[in-house]
């Protein structure tokens, strides 16, 4: 797991409970996405609309329990953003 994936997960975990919900991912990327991209936490092309954010959540939710753990998240974003 990359440090970048961990930092991005922590930035998206709005309630800091250690898991991501679909709503958190959508809201966090919409509100924080541009500043996260500007600071290098996420590539600019990784900040997209709500539909793309929801698709990212679906891809990361590997066990279908409607929450995403750090491990699930890192497995997807490290591969998608070329961080590992």
Secondary structure in CASP SS format (residue, H / E / C, confidence):
PFRMAT SS
TARGET T0000
AUTHOR 0000-0000-0000
METHOD secondary structure of the structure
MODEL  1
X C 1.00
X C 1.00
X H 1.00
X H 1.00
X H 1.00
X H 1.00
X H 1.00
X H 1.00
X H 1.00
X H 1.00
X H 1.00
X H 1.00
X C 1.00
X C 1.00
X C 1.00
X C 1.00
X C 1.00
X C 1.00
X E 1.00
X E 1.00
X C 1.00
X H 1.00
X H 1.00
X H 1.00
X H 1.00
X H 1.00
X H 1.00
X H 1.00
X H 1.00
X H 1.00
X H 1.00
X H 1.00
X H 1.00
X H 1.00
X H 1.00
X H 1.00
X H 1.00
X H 1.00
X C 1.00
X C 1.00
X C 1.00
X C 1.00
X C 1.00
X H 1.00
X H 1.00
X H 1.00
X C 1.00
X C 1.00
X C 1.00
X H 1.00
X H 1.00
X H 1.00
X H 1.00
X H 1.00
X H 1.00
X H 1.00
X H 1.00
X H 1.00
X H 1.00
X H 1.00
X C 1.00
X C 1.00
X C 1.00
X C 1.00
X C 1.00
X C 1.00
X C 1.00
X E 1.00
X E 1.00
X H 1.00
X H 1.00
X H 1.00
X H 1.00
X H 1.00
X H 1.00
X H 1.00
X H 1.00
X H 1.00
X H 1.00
X H 1.00
X C 1.00
X C 1.00
X C 1.00
X C 1.00
END
